[in-house]
Amino acid sequence: MDSLISLKGHIQTFPSFSSKSRTTILPTLVNTYRKNSLFAFSLRAQVNPNEGSTPIATSSESVVEALKVKEWEVGMFQNEVAAAQGIRIRRTPPTGPPSHYEGPFQFRLQNEENTPRNILEEIVWNKDKEVAQLKERNPLGLVRKAVENAPPVRDFIGALRAANKRTGLPGLIAEVKKASPSRGILRENFDPVEIARSYEKGGAACLSVLTDEKYFKGGFENLELIRNAGVKCPLLCKEFIIDAWQLYYARSKGADAVLLIAAVLPDLDIEYMVKTCKLLGLAALVEVHDEREFNRVLGIEGVELIGINNRNLETFELDISTTKKLLEGERGKIIRERNIIMVGESGLFDPEDIAYVQEAGVRAVLVGESIVKQSDPGKGISNLFGKDISG
Ligand SMILES: O=C(O)c1ccccc1NCC(=O)[C@H](O)[C@H](O)COP(=O)(O)O
């Protein structure tokens, strides 16, 4: 379903299609895509009628083979859709078709390498496998039930607005992060609850909790531990979201907000996920890094919170003038008209940095490294802002 939505977005934005071909070739593409998806779904149901739980053995190897082919085709369509929107990150590796495949992509893929082009792509490919395994163990029906029993959702955006009003400074989303691909281990002695309490005492409005294990040494247990310890700051689940199932999972673990990365997600996936977040009461922080991503996100209905990441997640390059550049001119005007809260993310170390991004137009900041490395992270907040903001 998500992928079908993406395909429709592809049709609206695919630059190489004339208006005539939009009405002829493209509907055919959609139908092929829909048929493939439905076929893959019905095959999956044959292989495993209780999709998401333990696979049921089948004698029909050909059904399994056909399923692999169809799922591979769907994956290829997803990459096509994303590329048409300028997204360089491929959702799945171009491993080439399964052995029984006969179709239009096989020639083009012959020379494509299947190693990730950069760290973000590697993370996404790894996440794809991880989510598939997690879904096997926790099918949506079970996760939905867990959502019903989750602790109540708190107002993430409201907390940022209130902090901004109270201090006259950007509301702080303080990040609970043990390590990162660009910086390695940030804090050896890592106690997530102790750090979260210290941040709260130091005046953080909200917290961001890394849940990715492989690249950030985080985990969903940190989110749960912090939530269950009675920390009042609303919590952002800092994850690489590629599947709507993850939204339910994050909420079931006590998250109040999630991150959606425009460098990874096509427009209609973002739109669909923003709507799903609203149903779940989650705030969606939609992250951009360049003008194209920002323009795409401004065209998506219902977005209330946008982060500008000063870090290029493909190269690790950090430049806080990214925030200023993106908020200049027409985009800044739109943001003010729509009352969207802008968040300056990454590479903020001192009061000058905070003043610089505030001047550029942000009303919130997301900060990890500079405060999590301090022996007292709460005091690190005072150093970051140049004054005590806990009052
Ligand atoms: O930080 C990384 O190395 C990184 C690599 C790949 C994907 C995401 C990555 N970081 C996520 C973030 O953007 C930061 O954790 C967050 O904005 C805080 O940044 P900082 O204050 O510079 O720790």
The ligand as a MOL file (V3000), in Angstrom:
LIG
                    3D

  0  0  0     0  0            999 V3000
M  V30 BEGIN CTAB
M  V30 COUNTS 23 23 0 0 0
M  V30 BEGIN ATOM
M  V30 1 O 25.5400 11.7130 13.5820 0
M  V30 2 C 25.8330 10.8980 12.6590 0
M  V30 3 O 26.9810 10.4810 12.4850 0
M  V30 4 C 24.7700 10.3990 11.7540 0
M  V30 5 C 25.0970 9.5530 10.7030 0
M  V30 6 C 24.1330 9.0600 9.8530 0
M  V30 7 C 22.8080 9.3650 10.0600 0
M  V30 8 C 22.4560 10.2050 11.1130 0
M  V30 9 C 23.4170 10.7130 11.9450 0
M  V30 10 N 23.1040 11.5390 13.0070 0
M  V30 11 C 21.7950 11.8880 13.4020 0
M  V30 12 C 21.7480 13.3080 13.7560 0
M  V30 13 O 21.4050 14.0510 12.9060 0
M  V30 14 C 22.2130 13.7750 15.1000 0
M  V30 15 O 22.2200 12.7270 16.0080 0
M  V30 16 C 21.4320 14.9220 15.7490 0
M  V30 17 O 21.0050 15.8900 14.8640 0
M  V30 18 C 22.3060 15.5800 16.8320 0
M  V30 19 O 23.5120 16.0330 16.2580 0
M  V30 20 P 24.7570 16.4640 17.1300 0
M  V30 21 O 24.3230 17.5710 18.0640 0
M  V30 22 O 25.7770 16.9890 16.1530 0
M  V30 23 O 25.2080 15.2740 17.8960 0
M  V30 END ATOM
M  V30 BEGIN BOND
M  V30 1 2 1 2
M  V30 2 1 2 3
M  V30 3 1 2 4
M  V30 4 1 4 5
M  V30 5 2 4 9
M  V30 6 2 5 6
M  V30 7 1 6 7
M  V30 8 2 7 8
M  V30 9 1 8 9
M  V30 10 1 9 10
M  V30 11 1 10 11
M  V30 12 1 11 12
M  V30 13 2 12 13
M  V30 14 1 12 14
M  V30 15 1 14 15
M  V30 16 1 14 16
M  V30 17 1 16 17
M  V30 18 1 16 18
M  V30 19 1 18 19
M  V30 20 1 19 20
M  V30 21 2 20 21
M  V30 22 1 20 22
M  V30 23 1 20 23
M  V30 END BOND
M  V30 END CTAB
M  END
